[in-house]
Amino acid sequence: MQTITVKYLAETETLNARYKATHSGVFRSITIPTDYSLSNSDENYVVAAKALVDALGWEGEYIGGHTKEGMVFVNAAPLYSFTSNHGES
């Protein structure tokens, strides 16, 4: 299963703030400008991931979560899965 990692790239002297989505398999990435009209920064991560999925021609539903570096997304159709019942006897 391939992953998409999205990172926030801060504004520099020559570039505005942007989001970079990178595919974990065959290296491919896409960078989009920050859309300040969105209600929160999480939406910019989703837009960047979707832009890369569309560019790769992938289909399906994707789920994501936060990491130390940004967000990571995977296809929701499970290849591997597990259930944790921590605390249950």
C-alpha positions, -999 to 999 in steps of 0.1 A, spaced: 0 0 0 13 34 -9 12 64 13 10 101 7 28 124 31 19 161 31 42 187 47 37 224 53 64 246 37 67 279 54 69 312 35 104 322 23 117 355 10 107 344 -26 78 320 -21 45 321 -3 35 293 22 26 261 5 19 224 10 39 195 -6 24 161 -11 48 132 -18 41 96 -29 60 70 -11 65 46 -40 79 58 -72 90 94 -62 63 119 -73 53 151 -56 31 181 -61 32 214 -43 2 237 -40 -1 272 -26 -18 277 8 -55 285 3 -63 310 30 -100 308 22 -102 273 38 -115 271 73 -84 256 88 -49 243 79 -60 206 79 -81 213 48 -50 224 30 -33 191 38 -64 173 24 -64 194 -8 -27 187 -14 -32 150 -9 -62 149 -33 -43 169 -59 -15 142 -59 -40 113 -59 -57 129 -90 -24 135 -107 -15 98 -101 -49 86 -114 -57 68 -82 -92 61 -71 -109 53 -37 -115 68 -3 -84 80 16 -80 84 54 -53 105 71 -38 115 103 -13 138 118 24 131 121 53 151 135 61 163 100 26 170 88 -1 144 77 0 110 61 -28 95 40 -36 59 29 -63 43 9 -91 33 32 -95 -2 16 -75 -22 42 -47 -44 30 -37 -51 66 -57 -42 96 -59 -49 133 -81 -42 163 -68 -32 197 -88 -39 228 -63 -24 252 -77 -26 287 -103 -52 280 -100 -86 298 
